[in-house]
Amino acid sequence: MLKCQICTVNVPKNWIGRSYRDLIDRLLWGEDLLPIALFRRQNREVRGPSFLYAAPCALDTELDLEDIIICFGQKPVGS
């Protein structure tokens, strides 16, 4: 882990409303990325602070349009 790269992944539009668990499976087994956190704005309509979920509850966390997933691993070139 000491030399592990960190990257970010925007949530695809077709994943909005699905569970964080579904995206974990997709990224881990499909793209060799290990999701470790989720960056989210407090509210899209009202300006407010953003926050970071470290290891969010995989089954209870629904993905939102502006979520950014922080992962261990390296995205393929061109992604």
mmJSON file of the N, C-alpha and C atoms, coordinates in Angstrom:
{"data_MODEL":{"atom_site":{
"group_PDB":["ATOM","ATOM","ATOM","ATOM","ATOM","ATOM","ATOM","ATOM","ATOM","ATOM","ATOM","ATOM","ATOM","ATOM","ATOM","ATOM","ATOM","ATOM","ATOM","ATOM","ATOM","ATOM","ATOM","ATOM","ATOM","ATOM","ATOM","ATOM","ATOM","ATOM","ATOM","ATOM","ATOM","ATOM","ATOM","ATOM","ATOM","ATOM","ATOM","ATOM","ATOM","ATOM","ATOM","ATOM","ATOM","ATOM","ATOM","ATOM","ATOM","ATOM","ATOM","ATOM","ATOM","ATOM","ATOM","ATOM","ATOM","ATOM","ATOM","ATOM","ATOM","ATOM","ATOM","ATOM","ATOM","ATOM","ATOM","ATOM","ATOM","ATOM","ATOM","ATOM","ATOM","ATOM","ATOM","ATOM","ATOM","ATOM","ATOM","ATOM","ATOM","ATOM","ATOM","ATOM","ATOM","ATOM","ATOM","ATOM","ATOM","ATOM","ATOM","ATOM","ATOM","ATOM","ATOM","ATOM","ATOM","ATOM","ATOM","ATOM","ATOM","ATOM","ATOM","ATOM","ATOM","ATOM","ATOM","ATOM","ATOM","ATOM","ATOM","ATOM","ATOM","ATOM","ATOM","ATOM","ATOM","ATOM","ATOM","ATOM","ATOM","ATOM","ATOM","ATOM","ATOM","ATOM","ATOM","ATOM","ATOM","ATOM","ATOM","ATOM","ATOM","ATOM","ATOM","ATOM","ATOM","ATOM","ATOM","ATOM","ATOM","ATOM","ATOM","ATOM","ATOM","ATOM","ATOM","ATOM","ATOM","ATOM","ATOM","ATOM","ATOM","ATOM","ATOM","ATOM","ATOM","ATOM","ATOM","ATOM","ATOM","ATOM","ATOM","ATOM","ATOM","ATOM","ATOM","ATOM","ATOM","ATOM","ATOM","ATOM","ATOM","ATOM","ATOM","ATOM","ATOM","ATOM","ATOM","ATOM","ATOM","ATOM","ATOM","ATOM","ATOM","ATOM","ATOM","ATOM","ATOM","ATOM","ATOM","ATOM","ATOM","ATOM","ATOM","ATOM","ATOM","ATOM","ATOM","ATOM","ATOM","ATOM","ATOM","ATOM","ATOM","ATOM","ATOM","ATOM","ATOM","ATOM","ATOM","ATOM","ATOM","ATOM","ATOM","ATOM","ATOM","ATOM","ATOM","ATOM","ATOM","ATOM","ATOM","ATOM","ATOM","ATOM","ATOM","ATOM","ATOM","ATOM","ATOM","ATOM","ATOM","ATOM","ATOM","ATOM","ATOM"],
"id":[1,2,3,4,5,6,7,8,9,10,11,12,13,14,15,16,17,18,19,20,21,22,23,24,25,26,27,28,29,30,31,32,33,34,35,36,37,38,39,40,41,42,43,44,45,46,47,48,49,50,51,52,53,54,55,56,57,58,59,60,61,62,63,64,65,66,67,68,69,70,71,72,73,74,75,76,77,78,79,80,81,82,83,84,85,86,87,88,89,90,91,92,93,94,95,96,97,98,99,100,101,102,103,104,105,106,107,108,109,110,111,112,113,114,115,116,117,118,119,120,121,122,123,124,125,126,127,128,129,130,131,132,133,134,135,136,137,138,139,140,141,142,143,144,145,146,147,148,149,150,151,152,153,154,155,156,157,158,159,160,161,162,163,164,165,166,167,168,169,170,171,172,173,174,175,176,177,178,179,180,181,182,183,184,185,186,187,188,189,190,191,192,193,194,195,196,197,198,199,200,201,202,203,204,205,206,207,208,209,210,211,212,213,214,215,216,217,218,219,220,221,222,223,224,225,226,227,228,229,230,231,232,233,234,235,236,237],
"type_symbol":["N","C","C","N","C","C","N","C","C","N","C","C","N","C","C","N","C","C","N","C","C","N","C","C","N","C","C","N","C","C","N","C","C","N","C","C","N","C","C","N","C","C","N","C","C","N","C","C","N","C","C","N","C","C","N","C","C","N","C","C","N","C","C","N","C","C","N","C","C","N","C","C","N","C","C","N","C","C","N","C","C","N","C","C","N","C","C","N","C","C","N","C","C","N","C","C","N","C","C","N","C","C","N","C","C","N","C","C","N","C","C","N","C","C","N","C","C","N","C","C","N","C","C","N","C","C","N","C","C","N","C","C","N","C","C","N","C","C","N","C","C","N","C","C","N","C","C","N","C","C","N","C","C","N","C","C","N","C","C","N","C","C","N","C","C","N","C","C","N","C","C","N","C","C","N","C","C","N","C","C","N","C","C","N","C","C","N","C","C","N","C","C","N","C","C","N","C","C","N","C","C","N","C","C","N","C","C","N","C","C","N","C","C","N","C","C","N","C","C","N","C","C","N","C","C","N","C","C","N","C","C","N","C","C","N","C","C"],
"label_atom_id":["N","CA","C","N","CA","C","N","CA","C","N","CA","C","N","CA","C","N","CA","C","N","CA","C","N","CA","C","N","CA","C","N","CA","C","N","CA","C","N","CA","C","N","CA","C","N","CA","C","N","CA","C","N","CA","C","N","CA","C","N","CA","C","N","CA","C","N","CA","C","N","CA","C","N","CA","C","N","CA","C","N","CA","C","N","CA","C","N","CA","C","N","CA","C","N","CA","C","N","CA","C","N","CA","C","N","CA","C","N","CA","C","N","CA","C","N","CA","C","N","CA","C","N","CA","C","N","CA","C","N","CA","C","N","CA","C","N","CA","C","N","CA","C","N","CA","C","N","CA","C","N","CA","C","N","CA","C","N","CA","C","N","CA","C","N","CA","C","N","CA","C","N","CA","C","N","CA","C","N","CA","C","N","CA","C","N","CA","C","N","CA","C","N","CA","C","N","CA","C","N","CA","C","N","CA","C","N","CA","C","N","CA","C","N","CA","C","N","CA","C","N","CA","C","N","CA","C","N","CA","C","N","CA","C","N","CA","C","N","CA","C","N","CA","C","N","CA","C","N","CA","C","N","CA","C","N","CA","C","N","CA","C","N","CA","C","N","CA","C","N","CA","C","N","CA","C"],
"label_alt_id":[null,null,null,null,null,null,null,null,null,null,null,null,null,null,null,null,null,null,null,null,null,null,null,null,null,null,null,null,null,null,null,null,null,null,null,null,null,null,null,null,null,null,null,null,null,null,null,null,null,null,null,null,null,null,null,null,null,null,null,null,null,null,null,null,null,null,null,null,null,null,null,null,null,null,null,null,null,null,null,null,null,null,null,null,null,null,null,null,null,null,null,null,null,null,null,null,null,null,null,null,null,null,null,null,null,null,null,null,null,null,null,null,null,null,null,null,null,null,null,null,null,null,null,null,null,null,null,null,null,null,null,null,null,null,null,null,null,null,null,null,null,null,null,null,null,null,null,null,null,null,null,null,null,null,null,null,null,null,null,null,null,null,null,null,null,null,null,null,null,null,null,null,null,null,null,null,null,null,null,null,null,null,null,null,null,null,null,null,null,null,null,null,null,null,null,null,null,null,null,null,null,null,null,null,null,null,null,null,null,null,null,null,null,null,null,null,null,null,null,null,null,null,null,null,null,null,null,null,null,null,null,null,null,null,null,null,null],
"label_comp_id":["MET","MET","MET","LEU","LEU","LEU","LYS","LYS","LYS","CYS","CYS","CYS","GLN","GLN","GLN","ILE","ILE","ILE","CYS","CYS","CYS","THR","THR","THR","VAL","VAL","VAL","ASN","ASN","ASN","VAL","VAL","VAL","PRO","PRO","PRO","LYS","LYS","LYS","ASN","ASN","ASN","TRP","TRP","TRP","ILE","ILE","ILE","GLY","GLY","GLY","ARG","ARG","ARG","SER","SER","SER","TYR","TYR","TYR","ARG","ARG","ARG","ASP","ASP","ASP","LEU","LEU","LEU","ILE","ILE","ILE","ASP","ASP","ASP","ARG","ARG","ARG","LEU","LEU","LEU","LEU","LEU","LEU","TRP","TRP","TRP","GLY","GLY","GLY","GLU","GLU","GLU","ASP","ASP","ASP","LEU","LEU","LEU","LEU","LEU","LEU","PRO","PRO","PRO","ILE","ILE","ILE","ALA","ALA","ALA","LEU","LEU","LEU","PHE","PHE","PHE","ARG","ARG","ARG","ARG","ARG","ARG","GLN","GLN","GLN","ASN","ASN","ASN","ARG","ARG","ARG","GLU","GLU","GLU","VAL","VAL","VAL","ARG","ARG","ARG","GLY","GLY","GLY","PRO","PRO","PRO","SER","SER","SER","PHE","PHE","PHE","LEU","LEU","LEU","TYR","TYR","TYR","ALA","ALA","ALA","ALA","ALA","ALA","PRO","PRO","PRO","CYS","CYS","CYS","ALA","ALA","ALA","LEU","LEU","LEU","ASP","ASP","ASP","THR","THR","THR","GLU","GLU","GLU","LEU","LEU","LEU","ASP","ASP","ASP","LEU","LEU","LEU","GLU","GLU","GLU","ASP","ASP","ASP","ILE","ILE","ILE","ILE","ILE","ILE","ILE","ILE","ILE","CYS","CYS","CYS","PHE","PHE","PHE","GLY","GLY","GLY","GLN","GLN","GLN","LYS","LYS","LYS","PRO","PRO","PRO","VAL","VAL","VAL","GLY","GLY","GLY","SER","SER","SER"],
"label_asym_id":["A","A","A","A","A","A","A","A","A","A","A","A","A","A","A","A","A","A","A","A","A","A","A","A","A","A","A","A","A","A","A","A","A","A","A","A","A","A","A","A","A","A","A","A","A","A","A","A","A","A","A","A","A","A","A","A","A","A","A","A","A","A","A","A","A","A","A","A","A","A","A","A","A","A","A","A","A","A","A","A","A","A","A","A","A","A","A","A","A","A","A","A","A","A","A","A","A","A","A","A","A","A","A","A","A","A","A","A","A","A","A","A","A","A","A","A","A","A","A","A","A","A","A","A","A","A","A","A","A","A","A","A","A","A","A","A","A","A","A","A","A","A","A","A","A","A","A","A","A","A","A","A","A","A","A","A","A","A","A","A","A","A","A","A","A","A","A","A","A","A","A","A","A","A","A","A","A","A","A","A","A","A","A","A","A","A","A","A","A","A","A","A","A","A","A","A","A","A","A","A","A","A","A","A","A","A","A","A","A","A","A","A","A","A","A","A","A","A","A","A","A","A","A","A","A","A","A","A","A","A","A","A","A","A","A","A","A"],
"label_entity_id":["1","1","1","1","1","1","1","1","1","1","1","1","1","1","1","1","1","1","1","1","1","1","1","1","1","1","1","1","1","1","1","1","1","1","1","1","1","1","1","1","1","1","1","1","1","1","1","1","1","1","1","1","1","1","1","1","1","1","1","1","1","1","1","1","1","1","1","1","1","1","1","1","1","1","1","1","1","1","1","1","1","1","1","1","1","1","1","1","1","1","1","1","1","1","1","1","1","1","1","1","1","1","1","1","1","1","1","1","1","1","1","1","1","1","1","1","1","1","1","1","1","1","1","1","1","1","1","1","1","1","1","1","1","1","1","1","1","1","1","1","1","1","1","1","1","1","1","1","1","1","1","1","1","1","1","1","1","1","1","1","1","1","1","1","1","1","1","1","1","1","1","1","1","1","1","1","1","1","1","1","1","1","1","1","1","1","1","1","1","1","1","1","1","1","1","1","1","1","1","1","1","1","1","1","1","1","1","1","1","1","1","1","1","1","1","1","1","1","1","1","1","1","1","1","1","1","1","1","1","1","1","1","1","1","1","1","1"],
"label_seq_id":[1,1,1,2,2,2,3,3,3,4,4,4,5,5,5,6,6,6,7,7,7,8,8,8,9,9,9,10,10,10,11,11,11,12,12,12,13,13,13,14,14,14,15,15,15,16,16,16,17,17,17,18,18,18,19,19,19,20,20,20,21,21,21,22,22,22,23,23,23,24,24,24,25,25,25,26,26,26,27,27,27,28,28,28,29,29,29,30,30,30,31,31,31,32,32,32,33,33,33,34,34,34,35,35,35,36,36,36,37,37,37,38,38,38,39,39,39,40,40,40,41,41,41,42,42,42,43,43,43,44,44,44,45,45,45,46,46,46,47,47,47,48,48,48,49,49,49,50,50,50,51,51,51,52,52,52,53,53,53,54,54,54,55,55,55,56,56,56,57,57,57,58,58,58,59,59,59,60,60,60,61,61,61,62,62,62,63,63,63,64,64,64,65,65,65,66,66,66,67,67,67,68,68,68,69,69,69,70,70,70,71,71,71,72,72,72,73,73,73,74,74,74,75,75,75,76,76,76,77,77,77,78,78,78,79,79,79],
"pdbx_PDB_ins_code":[null,null,null,null,null,null,null,null,null,null,null,null,null,null,null,null,null,null,null,null,null,null,null,null,null,null,null,null,null,null,null,null,null,null,null,null,null,null,null,null,null,null,null,null,null,null,null,null,null,null,null,null,null,null,null,null,null,null,null,null,null,null,null,null,null,null,null,null,null,null,null,null,null,null,null,null,null,null,null,null,null,null,null,null,null,null,null,null,null,null,null,null,null,null,null,null,null,null,null,null,null,null,null,null,null,null,null,null,null,null,null,null,null,null,null,null,null,null,null,null,null,null,null,null,null,null,null,null,null,null,null,null,null,null,null,null,null,null,null,null,null,null,null,null,null,null,null,null,null,null,null,null,null,null,null,null,null,null,null,null,null,null,null,null,null,null,null,null,null,null,null,null,null,null,null,null,null,null,null,null,null,null,null,null,null,null,null,null,null,null,null,null,null,null,null,null,null,null,null,null,null,null,null,null,null,null,null,null,null,null,null,null,null,null,null,null,null,null,null,null,null,null,null,null,null,null,null,null,null,null,null,null,null,null,null,null,null],
"Cartn_x":[0.804,0.0,0.851,2.089,2.907,3.16,3.218,3.496,2.25,1.111,-0.132,-0.531,-1.025,-1.509,-2.952,-3.358,-4.731,-5.318,-6.561,-7.227,-8.672,-9.323,-10.732,-11.545,-12.791,-13.698,-15.028,-15.516,-16.846,-17.877,-18.99,-20.044,-20.722,-20.764,-21.445,-22.942,-23.53,-24.935,-25.863,-25.545,-26.414,-26.28,-25.407,-25.245,-25.922,-26.503,-27.165,-28.312,-28.38,-29.425,-29.085,-28.04,-27.621,-26.765,-26.524,-25.763,-24.258,-23.584,-22.12,-21.527,-22.177,-21.716,-21.625,-22.642,-22.626,-21.413,-21.12,-19.983,-18.655,-18.593,-17.383,-17.086,-18.096,-17.901,-17.428,-18.064,-17.707,-16.269,-15.885,-14.529,-13.472,-13.757,-12.773,-12.525,-13.583,-13.421,-13.323,-13.876,-13.849,-12.696,-12.193,-11.16,-9.952,-9.888,-8.768,-8.544,-9.648,-9.588,-10.304,-9.729,-10.329,-10.903,-12.233,-12.846,-12.641,-12.21,-11.972,-12.794,-13.327,-14.072,-14.953,-15.895,-16.824,-16.847,-16.606,-16.653,-18.019,-18.729,-20.091,-20.338,-21.101,-21.566,-22.736,-22.885,-23.966,-25.322,-25.462,-26.734,-26.449,-26.97,-26.713,-27.422,-28.622,-29.4,-28.879,-28.406,-27.939,-26.44,-25.694,-24.237,-23.94,-23.135,-22.76,-21.48,-21.001,-19.744,-19.897,-18.839,-18.766,-18.181,-18.3,-17.725,-17.241,-16.436,-15.834,-16.285,-16.898,-17.233,-16.046,-15.394,-14.346,-15.027,-14.917,-15.552,-17.045,-17.812,-19.25,-19.936,-21.066,-21.841,-22.22,-21.74,-21.865,-23.309,-24.123,-25.488,-26.449,-26.216,-27.142,-26.833,-25.666,-25.273,-25.653,-26.572,-26.96,-26.082,-25.703,-24.835,-25.619,-24.951,-25.551,-24.787,-25.434,-24.874,-23.482,-23.241,-21.97,-20.962,-21.243,-20.31,-19.013,-17.933,-16.623,-16.089,-15.669,-15.163,-13.643,-13.069,-11.609,-11.18,-10.197,-9.792,-8.278,-7.873,-6.507,-6.415,-5.361,-5.158,-4.92,-4.693,-4.393,-5.367,-6.053,-6.974,-6.184,-6.759,-6.083,-5.918,-4.897,-4.644,-5.847,-6.293,-7.429,-8.761,-8.763,-10.026,-10.365],
"Cartn_y":[-1.198,0.0,1.268,1.194,2.39,3.03,2.224,2.749,2.77,2.564,2.503,3.874,3.903,5.144,5.375,6.629,6.996,7.718,7.385,8.047,8.345,9.156,9.462,8.993,8.627,8.156,8.886,9.525,10.126,9.015,9.156,8.146,8.258,7.156,7.191,7.492,8.2,8.592,7.394,6.279,5.113,4.387,4.872,4.288,5.122,6.269,7.132,6.356,6.407,5.713,4.276,3.728,2.359,2.409,1.256,1.214,1.342,1.866,1.971,0.576,-0.422,-1.817,-2.267,-1.92,-2.292,-1.691,-0.438,0.222,-0.359,-0.738,-1.401,-2.638,-3.489,-4.71,-4.388,-3.412,-3.043,-2.549,-1.665,-1.106,-2.128,-2.904,-3.869,-4.981,-5.595,-6.753,-6.366,-5.22,-4.83,-3.935,-3.148,-2.169,-2.2,-3.169,-3.315,-2.067,-1.414,-0.257,-0.605,-0.203,-0.465,0.826,1.004,2.21,2.273,3.436,3.594,4.724,5.62,6.754,7.363,8.178,8.857,10.333,11.205,12.652,13.131,13.881,14.316,15.732,16.472,17.79,17.594,18.514,18.393,18.52,19.501,19.736,20.468,19.948,20.572,21.913,22.056,23.279,24.425,24.111,25.13,24.958,26.034,25.945,25.608,24.637,24.232,23.432,23.022,22.275,20.894,20.456,19.094,18.219,16.915,16.031,14.745,14.025,12.786,11.651,10.641,9.406,8.473,8.138,7.118,5.784,4.862,3.55,3.667,4.288,4.423,3.059,2.996,1.754,1.358,0.23,-0.156,-0.391,-0.982,-1.303,-0.131,0.723,1.821,3.122,3.235,4.477,4.415,5.305,5.407,6.436,6.132,7.023,8.221,9.372,10.616,11.136,12.023,12.533,13.14,13.879,14.585,13.883,12.651,11.907,11.634,11.643,11.269,10.154,9.066,7.91,7.982,7.845,7.826,6.367,6.0,4.597,4.431,3.263,2.809,2.128,2.431,1.831,2.904,2.47,3.398,3.163,4.25,4.132,3.878,3.113,2.9,4.234,4.334,5.546,5.806,7.054,7.426,7.364,7.006,6.934,8.247],
"Cartn_z":[0.0,0.0,0.0,0.436,0.524,-0.839,-1.873,-3.204,-4.086,-3.489,-4.242,-4.773,-5.987,-6.591,-6.154,-6.163,-5.833,-7.041,-7.383,-8.493,-8.107,-8.912,-8.691,-9.892,-9.609,-10.644,-10.463,-11.516,-11.474,-11.609,-10.915,-10.993,-12.363,-13.12,-14.416,-14.236,-15.185,-15.068,-14.905,-15.545,-15.436,-14.085,-13.207,-11.875,-10.787,-11.148,-10.176,-9.526,-8.193,-7.452,-7.089,-7.68,-7.325,-6.072,-5.494,-4.246,-4.504,-3.499,-3.535,-3.701,-3.134,-3.233,-4.693,-5.491,-6.914,-7.629,-7.293,-7.931,-7.442,-6.17,-5.652,-6.489,-6.67,-7.462,-8.87,-9.499,-10.874,-10.974,-10.053,-10.114,-9.708,-8.67,-8.183,-9.194,-9.672,-10.556,-12.028,-12.41,-13.817,-14.197,-13.225,-13.566,-12.632,-11.741,-10.794,-9.947,-9.542,-8.654,-7.357,-6.23,-4.924,-4.357,-4.404,-3.849,-2.329,-1.841,-0.404,0.213,-0.614,-0.075,-1.158,-0.689,-1.581,-1.205,-2.184,-1.973,-2.446,-1.584,-1.909,-1.439,-2.259,-1.835,-0.885,0.062,1.034,0.351,-0.531,-1.195,-2.501,-3.606,-4.904,-5.065,-4.492,-4.664,-3.806,-2.621,-1.678,-1.495,-1.669,-1.489,-0.039,0.139,1.481,1.431,2.574,2.595,1.969,1.372,0.858,1.944,1.778,2.778,2.136,2.874,2.41,3.316,2.721,3.443,3.297,4.367,4.31,4.575,3.658,3.75,4.056,3.15,3.398,3.442,4.102,4.17,2.743,2.301,0.895,0.461,1.31,0.912,1.074,2.061,2.358,1.62,1.014,0.348,-1.123,-1.517,-2.921,-3.616,-4.838,-5.602,-6.125,-6.157,-6.597,-7.817,-8.554,-9.807,-9.667,-8.612,-8.486,-7.572,-7.184,-6.337,-7.085,-6.336,-6.861,-5.961,-6.576,-5.836,-5.804,-4.61,-4.457,-4.356,-5.166,-5.273,-5.144,-4.637,-4.768,-6.124,-6.847,-8.15,-9.185,-10.407,-11.49,-12.622,-13.048,-14.163,-15.443,-16.354,-17.639,-18.382,-19.189,-19.964,-20.871,-20.908,-21.733,-21.02,-19.743,-18.985,-18.357],
"occupancy":[1.0,1.0,1.0,1.0,1.0,1.0,1.0,1.0,1.0,1.0,1.0,1.0,1.0,1.0,1.0,1.0,1.0,1.0,1.0,1.0,1.0,1.0,1.0,1.0,1.0,1.0,1.0,1.0,1.0,1.0,1.0,1.0,1.0,1.0,1.0,1.0,1.0,1.0,1.0,1.0,1.0,1.0,1.0,1.0,1.0,1.0,1.0,1.0,1.0,1.0,1.0,1.0,1.0,1.0,1.0,1.0,1.0,1.0,1.0,1.0,1.0,1.0,1.0,1.0,1.0,1.0,1.0,1.0,1.0,1.0,1.0,1.0,1.0,1.0,1.0,1.0,1.0,1.0,1.0,1.0,1.0,1.0,1.0,1.0,1.0,1.0,1.0,1.0,1.0,1.0,1.0,1.0,1.0,1.0,1.0,1.0,1.0,1.0,1.0,1.0,1.0,1.0,1.0,1.0,1.0,1.0,1.0,1.0,1.0,1.0,1.0,1.0,1.0,1.0,1.0,1.0,1.0,1.0,1.0,1.0,1.0,1.0,1.0,1.0,1.0,1.0,1.0,1.0,1.0,1.0,1.0,1.0,1.0,1.0,1.0,1.0,1.0,1.0,1.0,1.0,1.0,1.0,1.0,1.0,1.0,1.0,1.0,1.0,1.0,1.0,1.0,1.0,1.0,1.0,1.0,1.0,1.0,1.0,1.0,1.0,1.0,1.0,1.0,1.0,1.0,1.0,1.0,1.0,1.0,1.0,1.0,1.0,1.0,1.0,1.0,1.0,1.0,1.0,1.0,1.0,1.0,1.0,1.0,1.0,1.0,1.0,1.0,1.0,1.0,1.0,1.0,1.0,1.0,1.0,1.0,1.0,1.0,1.0,1.0,1.0,1.0,1.0,1.0,1.0,1.0,1.0,1.0,1.0,1.0,1.0,1.0,1.0,1.0,1.0,1.0,1.0,1.0,1.0,1.0,1.0,1.0,1.0,1.0,1.0,1.0,1.0,1.0,1.0,1.0,1.0,1.0,1.0,1.0,1.0,1.0,1.0,1.0],
"B_iso_or_equiv":[0.0,0.0,0.0,0.0,0.0,0.0,0.0,0.0,0.0,0.0,0.0,0.0,0.0,0.0,0.0,0.0,0.0,0.0,0.0,0.0,0.0,0.0,0.0,0.0,0.0,0.0,0.0,0.0,0.0,0.0,0.0,0.0,0.0,0.0,0.0,0.0,0.0,0.0,0.0,0.0,0.0,0.0,0.0,0.0,0.0,0.0,0.0,0.0,0.0,0.0,0.0,0.0,0.0,0.0,0.0,0.0,0.0,0.0,0.0,0.0,0.0,0.0,0.0,0.0,0.0,0.0,0.0,0.0,0.0,0.0,0.0,0.0,0.0,0.0,0.0,0.0,0.0,0.0,0.0,0.0,0.0,0.0,0.0,0.0,0.0,0.0,0.0,0.0,0.0,0.0,0.0,0.0,0.0,0.0,0.0,0.0,0.0,0.0,0.0,0.0,0.0,0.0,0.0,0.0,0.0,0.0,0.0,0.0,0.0,0.0,0.0,0.0,0.0,0.0,0.0,0.0,0.0,0.0,0.0,0.0,0.0,0.0,0.0,0.0,0.0,0.0,0.0,0.0,0.0,0.0,0.0,0.0,0.0,0.0,0.0,0.0,0.0,0.0,0.0,0.0,0.0,0.0,0.0,0.0,0.0,0.0,0.0,0.0,0.0,0.0,0.0,0.0,0.0,0.0,0.0,0.0,0.0,0.0,0.0,0.0,0.0,0.0,0.0,0.0,0.0,0.0,0.0,0.0,0.0,0.0,0.0,0.0,0.0,0.0,0.0,0.0,0.0,0.0,0.0,0.0,0.0,0.0,0.0,0.0,0.0,0.0,0.0,0.0,0.0,0.0,0.0,0.0,0.0,0.0,0.0,0.0,0.0,0.0,0.0,0.0,0.0,0.0,0.0,0.0,0.0,0.0,0.0,0.0,0.0,0.0,0.0,0.0,0.0,0.0,0.0,0.0,0.0,0.0,0.0,0.0,0.0,0.0,0.0,0.0,0.0,0.0,0.0,0.0,0.0,0.0,0.0,0.0,0.0,0.0,0.0,0.0,0.0],
"pdbx_formal_charge":[null,null,null,null,null,null,null,null,null,null,null,null,null,null,null,null,null,null,null,null,null,null,null,null,null,null,null,null,null,null,null,null,null,null,null,null,null,null,null,null,null,null,null,null,null,null,null,null,null,null,null,null,null,null,null,null,null,null,null,null,null,null,null,null,null,null,null,null,null,null,null,null,null,null,null,null,null,null,null,null,null,null,null,null,null,null,null,null,null,null,null,null,null,null,null,null,null,null,null,null,null,null,null,null,null,null,null,null,null,null,null,null,null,null,null,null,null,null,null,null,null,null,null,null,null,null,null,null,null,null,null,null,null,null,null,null,null,null,null,null,null,null,null,null,null,null,null,null,null,null,null,null,null,null,null,null,null,null,null,null,null,null,null,null,null,null,null,null,null,null,null,null,null,null,null,null,null,null,null,null,null,null,null,null,null,null,null,null,null,null,null,null,null,null,null,null,null,null,null,null,null,null,null,null,null,null,null,null,null,null,null,null,null,null,null,null,null,null,null,null,null,null,null,null,null,null,null,null,null,null,null,null,null,null,null,null,null],
"auth_seq_id":[1,1,1,2,2,2,3,3,3,4,4,4,5,5,5,6,6,6,7,7,7,8,8,8,9,9,9,10,10,10,11,11,11,12,12,12,13,13,13,14,14,14,15,15,15,16,16,16,17,17,17,18,18,18,19,19,19,20,20,20,21,21,21,22,22,22,23,23,23,24,24,24,25,25,25,26,26,26,27,27,27,28,28,28,29,29,29,30,30,30,31,31,31,32,32,32,33,33,33,34,34,34,35,35,35,36,36,36,37,37,37,38,38,38,39,39,39,40,40,40,41,41,41,42,42,42,43,43,43,44,44,44,45,45,45,46,46,46,47,47,47,48,48,48,49,49,49,50,50,50,51,51,51,52,52,52,53,53,53,54,54,54,55,55,55,56,56,56,57,57,57,58,58,58,59,59,59,60,60,60,61,61,61,62,62,62,63,63,63,64,64,64,65,65,65,66,66,66,67,67,67,68,68,68,69,69,69,70,70,70,71,71,71,72,72,72,73,73,73,74,74,74,75,75,75,76,76,76,77,77,77,78,78,78,79,79,79],
"auth_comp_id":["MET","MET","MET","LEU","LEU","LEU","LYS","LYS","LYS","CYS","CYS","CYS","GLN","GLN","GLN","ILE","ILE","ILE","CYS","CYS","CYS","THR","THR","THR","VAL","VAL","VAL","ASN","ASN","ASN","VAL","VAL","VAL","PRO","PRO","PRO","LYS","LYS","LYS","ASN","ASN","ASN","TRP","TRP","TRP","ILE","ILE","ILE","GLY","GLY","GLY","ARG","ARG","ARG","SER","SER","SER","TYR","TYR","TYR","ARG","ARG","ARG","ASP","ASP","ASP","LEU","LEU","LEU","ILE","ILE","ILE","ASP","ASP","ASP","ARG","ARG","ARG","LEU","LEU","LEU","LEU","LEU","LEU","TRP","TRP","TRP","GLY","GLY","GLY","GLU","GLU","GLU","ASP","ASP","ASP","LEU","LEU","LEU","LEU","LEU","LEU","PRO","PRO","PRO","ILE","ILE","ILE","ALA","ALA","ALA","LEU","LEU","LEU","PHE","PHE","PHE","ARG","ARG","ARG","ARG","ARG","ARG","GLN","GLN","GLN","ASN","ASN","ASN","ARG","ARG","ARG","GLU","GLU","GLU","VAL","VAL","VAL","ARG","ARG","ARG","GLY","GLY","GLY","PRO","PRO","PRO","SER","SER","SER","PHE","PHE","PHE","LEU","LEU","LEU","TYR","TYR","TYR","ALA","ALA","ALA","ALA","ALA","ALA","PRO","PRO","PRO","CYS","CYS","CYS","ALA","ALA","ALA","LEU","LEU","LEU","ASP","ASP","ASP","THR","THR","THR","GLU","GLU","GLU","LEU","LEU","LEU","ASP","ASP","ASP","LEU","LEU","LEU","GLU","GLU","GLU","ASP","ASP","ASP","ILE","ILE","ILE","ILE","ILE","ILE","ILE","ILE","ILE","CYS","CYS","CYS","PHE","PHE","PHE","GLY","GLY","GLY","GLN","GLN","GLN","LYS","LYS","LYS","PRO","PRO","PRO","VAL","VAL","VAL","GLY","GLY","GLY","SER","SER","SER"],
"auth_asym_id":["A","A","A","A","A","A","A","A","A","A","A","A","A","A","A","A","A","A","A","A","A","A","A","A","A","A","A","A","A","A","A","A","A","A","A","A","A","A","A","A","A","A","A","A","A","A","A","A","A","A","A","A","A","A","A","A","A","A","A","A","A","A","A","A","A","A","A","A","A","A","A","A","A","A","A","A","A","A","A","A","A","A","A","A","A","A","A","A","A","A","A","A","A","A","A","A","A","A","A","A","A","A","A","A","A","A","A","A","A","A","A","A","A","A","A","A","A","A","A","A","A","A","A","A","A","A","A","A","A","A","A","A","A","A","A","A","A","A","A","A","A","A","A","A","A","A","A","A","A","A","A","A","A","A","A","A","A","A","A","A","A","A","A","A","A","A","A","A","A","A","A","A","A","A","A","A","A","A","A","A","A","A","A","A","A","A","A","A","A","A","A","A","A","A","A","A","A","A","A","A","A","A","A","A","A","A","A","A","A","A","A","A","A","A","A","A","A","A","A","A","A","A","A","A","A","A","A","A","A","A","A","A","A","A","A","A","A"],
"auth_atom_id":["N","CA","C","N","CA","C","N","CA","C","N","CA","C","N","CA","C","N","CA","C","N","CA","C","N","CA","C","N","CA","C","N","CA","C","N","CA","C","N","CA","C","N","CA","C","N","CA","C","N","CA","C","N","CA","C","N","CA","C","N","CA","C","N","CA","C","N","CA","C","N","CA","C","N","CA","C","N","CA","C","N","CA","C","N","CA","C","N","CA","C","N","CA","C","N","CA","C","N","CA","C","N","CA","C","N","CA","C","N","CA","C","N","CA","C","N","CA","C","N","CA","C","N","CA","C","N","CA","C","N","CA","C","N","CA","C","N","CA","C","N","CA","C","N","CA","C","N","CA","C","N","CA","C","N","CA","C","N","CA","C","N","CA","C","N","CA","C","N","CA","C","N","CA","C","N","CA","C","N","CA","C","N","CA","C","N","CA","C","N","CA","C","N","CA","C","N","CA","C","N","CA","C","N","CA","C","N","CA","C","N","CA","C","N","CA","C","N","CA","C","N","CA","C","N","CA","C","N","CA","C","N","CA","C","N","CA","C","N","CA","C","N","CA","C","N","CA","C","N","CA","C","N","CA","C","N","CA","C","N","CA","C","N","CA","C","N","CA","C","N","CA","C","N","CA","C"],
"pdbx_PDB_model_num":[1,1,1,1,1,1,1,1,1,1,1,1,1,1,1,1,1,1,1,1,1,1,1,1,1,1,1,1,1,1,1,1,1,1,1,1,1,1,1,1,1,1,1,1,1,1,1,1,1,1,1,1,1,1,1,1,1,1,1,1,1,1,1,1,1,1,1,1,1,1,1,1,1,1,1,1,1,1,1,1,1,1,1,1,1,1,1,1,1,1,1,1,1,1,1,1,1,1,1,1,1,1,1,1,1,1,1,1,1,1,1,1,1,1,1,1,1,1,1,1,1,1,1,1,1,1,1,1,1,1,1,1,1,1,1,1,1,1,1,1,1,1,1,1,1,1,1,1,1,1,1,1,1,1,1,1,1,1,1,1,1,1,1,1,1,1,1,1,1,1,1,1,1,1,1,1,1,1,1,1,1,1,1,1,1,1,1,1,1,1,1,1,1,1,1,1,1,1,1,1,1,1,1,1,1,1,1,1,1,1,1,1,1,1,1,1,1,1,1,1,1,1,1,1,1,1,1,1,1,1,1,1,1,1,1,1,1]
}}}
